[in-house]
Amino acid sequence: MSTTNIRPTVEDLLKSFDLLPELEKQEVAAEILRRKYAFPSELNEAQLAALYAEYAEADRKLAEEGIEEYGKGLVSEDTE
């Protein structure tokens, strides 16, 4: 007996997905995304340090801009 008849086609899977209740569709979609974008189970300290270093300058600039805007907002509130 061949198992090729048992295996669903992509079209069959999409049709069955369409029949699911909305909540179950969301759960299936979330699981697919979780698996597709899963992080490795072990995080390498050197890799993490490199990532932090890569974005440190951009984060610092955003923080400085945010502080400047906050200060401007305080000044404008005081003058009102």
N, C-alpha and C positions, 0 to 999 in steps of 0.2 A: 504494500500500500504506500503510495506516495504522500509525502507531507506537504507538497506544494499546493494542494487544494485547501489545506488548513490555514496557510499563511494569508493574512488579509492584504489586499492591495492598498496603496495609498488612497485611492478613491474610496474604498470601503471604510478606511479609518476616518477620512474626512466626513463621510456621510454619517458615521456613528457619532462623531464629535458634534455634528450639527444637531443631533437628537438629544444631546445631554441638556439638563437644566443649566441655567446661566451660572449658578454657583459652582457646579462641577466643571463647567468650561473654564472658569477662572482658576480653579484648583489645578486642572491639567496644564493650562498655560503657565501658571506659576512654577509648576514642577519642571516643565520643559526649560523655562528660562533659568531656573536654579541649576539645572544640570549643565546647560550650555555655558553659563558664566561662573561655574563653580571655581572657587579658589583651591589651590593645592592644599592637601591636608597638613603639610608641614610648611611653615613659613620660614624662610631663610633670613636670618638677621642681617646679613650683608645686602640682600636684595631689598629688604625694608629700608635700610639706611640709604641705599641708592635712590629709592623712590622718594623718600623724604627730602633728600638733598636736591633732587631734580625739581621739586615743586616748592622748595623753601623760599626762593627769591620771589616767585609769583605770590605766594601766601603773604610774605612780608609786605609787598607793595599793596596788596588788597587791604591788609590790616591798616597800613598807614593812610590809605585813602578813606577807609571807614572812620578812622579816628578824626581825620580832618573834617569830614562831613558831619560827624557827631558834634565836633566843636562849633562848626558854623551853625548848626541847628540850635545849640545852646545859646549862642550869641543872639540869634534872631529871636528866640523866645524871650530873652532878657530885654530886648529893645521893644517888644510889643506891649 
